[in-house]
Amino acid sequence: MGLLLSGFQRERPSDALQRLSFDIQRVHIDIASDKQRRRRAMRSSAAAILIVSLATFCGLNLVGDFEWLFALLYTSPFILFACGIQAAIKFYFAWSLKKNMIKLASLKEEKRSVLEEVKHTESYAVAKAILDQFDTLDDETDDRINLV
């Protein structure tokens, strides 16, 4: 019977705050890794399309009897494709960053509400220990993440 009732037990505030702090750190790491992946993807896609376009342009100029204007015209789909790929990459990573920022804001709000609950429900000694451990001022400064 005790095993059945233990499933309905509330989570302790310190456990909830520890879980929230871990989740906030994980979201910060996800944001940083998304930024690195975005930079890498933008560089590699731009370089690949540039190389293919340059090879096509030079190949048409050297091998064929095309003038440079026609070679440029035949190369233009590669350039437009590169612009489309770049736009898709920007859209995906902007969407991913926005999703992570919303998740981060909700986690911080949940952490604030748990801290407020601790202030009102726990005794002074317990509340002071929990607030000293989990109530940090750097959470407010982390809200301004560089979007580049």
C-alpha positions as CSV (number, residue, x, y, z in Angstrom):
1,M,0.0,0.0,0.0
2,G,2.9,2.3,0.8
3,L,4.4,1.7,-2.6
4,L,1.1,2.8,-4.2
5,L,0.8,6.0,-2.2
6,S,4.5,6.9,-2.7
7,G,3.8,7.5,-6.4
8,F,1.5,10.4,-5.4
9,Q,4.1,12.1,-3.3
10,R,5.1,15.6,-4.2
11,E,8.5,16.4,-5.5
12,R,10.7,18.1,-2.9
13,P,11.6,21.7,-3.7
14,S,15.3,21.1,-3.7
15,D,14.9,18.1,-6.1
16,A,12.7,20.2,-8.4
17,L,15.2,23.1,-8.3
18,Q,18.1,20.7,-9.0
19,R,16.3,19.2,-12.0
20,L,15.4,22.7,-13.3
21,S,19.0,23.9,-12.9
22,F,20.2,20.9,-14.9
23,D,17.6,21.5,-17.6
24,I,18.6,25.2,-17.8
25,Q,22.2,24.2,-18.2
26,R,21.3,21.7,-20.9
27,V,19.3,24.3,-22.9
28,H,22.3,26.7,-22.7
29,I,24.5,23.9,-24.1
30,D,22.0,23.2,-26.8
31,I,21.9,26.9,-27.8
32,A,25.7,27.1,-28.0
33,S,25.9,23.9,-30.0
34,D,23.2,25.1,-32.4
35,K,25.2,28.3,-33.0
36,Q,28.3,26.2,-33.8
37,R,26.4,23.9,-36.1
38,R,24.8,26.9,-37.9
39,R,28.2,28.5,-38.5
40,R,29.6,25.2,-39.8
41,A,26.6,24.4,-42.0
42,M,26.6,27.9,-43.5
43,R,30.4,27.7,-44.3
44,S,30.3,24.2,-45.7
45,S,27.2,24.8,-47.9
46,A,28.5,28.1,-49.2
47,A,31.9,26.5,-50.0
48,A,30.4,23.5,-51.7
49,I,28.1,25.5,-53.9
50,L,30.8,27.9,-54.7
51,I,33.2,25.1,-55.8
52,V,30.5,23.4,-57.9
53,S,29.5,26.7,-59.5
54,L,33.1,27.7,-60.2
55,A,33.9,24.2,-61.7
56,T,30.8,24.4,-63.9
57,F,31.6,27.9,-65.0
58,C,35.3,27.0,-65.8
59,G,34.3,23.8,-67.4
60,L,31.8,25.5,-69.7
61,N,34.3,28.2,-70.6
62,L,37.3,25.9,-71.2
63,V,35.6,22.8,-72.8
64,G,32.7,24.2,-74.6
65,D,32.4,26.9,-77.2
66,F,30.3,29.0,-74.8
67,E,30.9,32.7,-74.2
68,W,31.3,33.7,-70.6
69,L,27.8,35.2,-70.5
70,F,26.2,31.9,-71.5
71,A,28.4,30.0,-69.1
72,L,27.3,32.4,-66.3
73,L,23.7,31.8,-67.4
74,Y,24.1,28.1,-67.1
75,T,25.8,28.5,-63.7
76,S,23.1,30.7,-62.3
77,P,20.8,27.8,-61.1
78,F,23.7,26.7,-58.8
79,I,24.0,30.1,-57.4
80,L,20.2,30.4,-56.9
81,F,20.2,26.9,-55.3
82,A,23.0,28.1,-53.0
83,C,20.8,31.1,-51.9
84,G,17.9,28.7,-51.3
85,I,20.0,26.4,-49.2
86,Q,21.4,29.3,-47.2
87,A,17.9,30.6,-46.5
88,A,16.7,27.2,-45.5
89,I,19.6,26.8,-43.1
90,K,18.9,30.2,-41.6
91,F,15.3,29.4,-41.2
92,Y,15.9,26.1,-39.5
93,F,18.4,27.4,-37.0
94,A,16.3,30.5,-36.2
95,W,13.4,28.2,-35.5
96,S,15.6,26.0,-33.4
97,L,17.0,29.0,-31.5
98,K,13.5,30.4,-30.9
99,K,12.3,27.0,-29.6
100,N,15.2,26.8,-27.2
101,M,14.7,30.3,-26.0
102,I,11.0,29.7,-25.3
103,K,12.0,26.5,-23.4
104,L,14.6,28.4,-21.4
105,A,12.2,31.1,-20.5
106,S,9.6,28.6,-19.3
107,L,12.2,26.7,-17.3
108,K,13.4,30.0,-15.6
109,E,9.8,31.0,-14.9
110,E,9.2,27.6,-13.3
111,K,12.3,27.9,-11.3
112,R,11.2,31.4,-10.1
113,S,7.8,30.0,-9.1
114,V,9.4,27.1,-7.1
115,L,11.7,29.6,-5.4
116,E,8.7,31.8,-4.5
117,E,6.9,28.7,-3.1
118,V,10.0,27.9,-1.0
119,K,10.1,31.4,0.4
120,H,6.4,31.1,1.5
121,T,6.2,27.5,2.7
122,E,9.5,26.5,4.1
123,S,11.0,27.5,7.4
124,Y,13.7,30.2,7.5
125,A,16.7,27.9,7.8
126,V,15.6,25.5,5.1
127,A,14.5,28.3,2.8
128,K,17.8,30.2,3.3
129,A,19.8,27.0,2.5
130,I,17.8,26.3,-0.6
131,L,17.9,30.0,-1.8
132,D,21.7,30.1,-1.2
133,Q,22.2,27.0,-3.3
134,F,19.8,27.8,-6.2
135,D,18.9,31.5,-6.3
136,T,21.6,33.0,-8.5
137,L,21.8,36.4,-10.0
138,D,23.4,35.2,-13.2
139,D,20.1,33.8,-14.5
140,E,18.9,37.3,-15.3
141,T,22.1,38.2,-17.1
142,D,22.0,35.0,-19.2
143,D,18.8,36.2,-20.9
144,R,20.7,38.3,-23.4
145,I,22.3,35.6,-25.5
146,N,24.1,36.7,-28.7
147,L,22.0,35.5,-31.6
148,V,24.9,35.5,-34.1
